[in-house]
Amino acid sequence: MRGINSGHGFTYTTYNRQTAIASMREDYDAGYRIMRVVQPTYDSNTNTVIMCKDLVQVALDIGFEEVHWGVVGQRPVTATSFTAHGNYIVNNLAPWAQAINDPRLMLAIGNEEELHVDGTTLTVEDLRDGLKTVATNAKAVYTVGSIVYVTDAEQRDEWSALGLGDIDLLGMNLYYE
């Protein structure tokens, strides 16, 4: 299956649902079946989160076979901000995803968070352990779909050695020049 990202060209002040529908319909008609909606930081403007939730619903309505969405942590990721990020996922996003009640929604608990740890209050090892805990707690709430995490390709061996815990799918960002 082919996947594509969407939503990077919008802000909550420029968002137009009809434009989003047309853009995603083009992607679907071009053969893409996995949609990854832009992931704001957990503490983004409420309107940004509402816009992203609408983009998720648009993608589900169009018929994408998988729709990946969630939030990322602040940059740099500190122990305090990571705790707030995890709490936001468990207390806000997981209940929302459960209410959607669509197993095609893949709830993302972060994106390349390892690359952004501050190294002082939080280590990469602590972050990985914390992400597994967030996944476990989110799964207790979001029972109809999957919990996913996207890492940098260079981190895959470390994740393989540790195991994923309750993370259902580990994705990797691959960059090309």
Backbone hydrogen bonds, N-H to C=O, Kabsch-Sander energy under -0.5 kcal/mol:
donor,donor_aa,acceptor,acceptor_aa,energy
2,R,31,G,-0.5
4,I,34,I,-2.1
6,S,36,R,-2.2
10,F,7,G,-1.4
14,T,11,T,-0.8
15,Y,11,T,-1.4
20,A,16,N,-2.2
21,I,17,R,-2.7
22,A,18,Q,-2.4
23,S,19,T,-2.5
24,M,20,A,-2.7
25,R,21,I,-2.5
26,E,22,A,-2.0
27,D,23,S,-1.9
28,Y,24,M,-2.6
29,D,25,R,-3.0
30,A,26,E,-1.5
31,G,28,Y,-1.8
32,Y,27,D,-2.1
33,R,2,R,-2.8
34,I,2,R,-1.9
35,M,66,E,-2.7
36,R,4,I,-2.5
37,V,35,M,-0.6
37,V,68,H,-2.4
38,V,6,S,-2.3
42,Y,72,V,-2.3
44,S,41,T,-2.1
48,T,45,N,-1.0
49,V,45,N,-1.6
50,I,46,T,-2.4
51,M,47,N,-2.3
52,C,48,T,-2.3
53,K,49,V,-2.5
54,D,50,I,-2.1
55,L,51,M,-2.3
56,V,52,C,-2.2
57,Q,53,K,-2.1
58,V,54,D,-2.7
59,A,55,L,-2.4
60,L,56,V,-2.4
61,D,57,Q,-2.8
62,I,58,V,-2.3
63,G,59,A,-1.4
64,F,59,A,-1.9
65,E,33,R,-1.6
66,E,33,R,-1.5
67,V,104,R,-2.6
68,H,35,M,-3.0
69,W,106,M,-2.2
71,V,108,A,-0.9
72,V,40,P,-2.3
77,V,116,H,-2.9
78,T,76,P,-0.6
82,F,78,T,-2.6
83,T,79,A,-1.8
84,A,80,T,-2.0
85,H,81,S,-2.6
86,G,82,F,-2.7
87,N,83,T,-2.4
88,Y,84,A,-2.3
89,I,85,H,-2.0
90,V,86,G,-2.4
91,N,87,N,-3.0
92,N,88,Y,-2.2
93,L,88,Y,-1.7
94,A,89,I,-3.1
96,W,92,N,-1.5
97,A,93,L,-3.1
98,Q,94,A,-2.5
99,A,95,P,-2.2
100,I,96,W,-1.5
101,N,97,A,-1.4
102,D,97,A,-0.5
105,L,102,D,-2.1
106,M,67,V,-3.2
106,M,104,R,-0.6
107,L,105,L,-0.7
107,L,146,S,-2.5
108,A,69,W,-2.5
108,A,106,M,-0.7
109,I,148,V,-2.5
112,E,150,V,-3.4
115,L,112,E,-1.1
116,H,113,E,-1.9
117,V,114,E,-0.8
118,D,77,V,-2.5
119,G,122,L,-1.5
127,L,123,T,-2.4
128,R,124,V,-2.5
129,D,125,E,-2.2
130,G,126,D,-2.7
131,L,127,L,-2.8
132,K,128,R,-1.9
133,T,129,D,-1.7
134,V,130,G,-2.7
135,A,131,L,-2.5
136,T,132,K,-2.1
137,N,133,T,-2.6
138,A,134,V,-2.9
139,K,135,A,-2.5
140,A,136,T,-1.1
141,V,137,N,-0.5
141,V,138,A,-1.2
142,Y,138,A,-3.6
143,T,141,V,-1.1
146,S,105,L,-0.6
148,V,107,L,-2.6
148,V,146,S,-0.5
149,Y,169,L,-2.2
150,V,110,G,-1.4
151,T,149,Y,-0.5
151,T,171,G,-3.0
153,A,173,N,-1.1
155,Q,152,D,-2.5
156,R,153,A,-1.2
159,W,155,Q,-2.0
160,S,156,R,-2.7
161,A,157,D,-2.1
162,L,158,E,-1.9
163,G,159,W,-2.5
167,I,164,L,-2.0
168,D,147,I,-2.1
168,D,166,D,-0.6
169,L,147,I,-1.3
171,G,149,Y,-3.0
171,G,169,L,-0.6
173,N,151,T,-2.0
174,L,172,M,-0.6
